[in-house]
Amino acid sequence: MHPTPGCLRAADRRRAFTRALRLPGGSPLEAGPLRDHVLGSSSEEAGGEARTGG
């Protein structure tokens, strides 16, 4: 998945997170932190801030 809101919406529509993000035993992992990251990085890029990598 690309870290863009459009890809995030497409993955949600396809229920990709519930299939791909699983804990041992088959329990689905919460995708909220991933959504926060994608939507947060999207707004930073739109603002023109460069990522330095740490």
Secondary structure, 3 states (H helix, E strand, C coil): CCCCHHHHHHHHHCCHHHHHCECCCCCECCCHHHHHHHHHHHHHHHCCCCCCCC
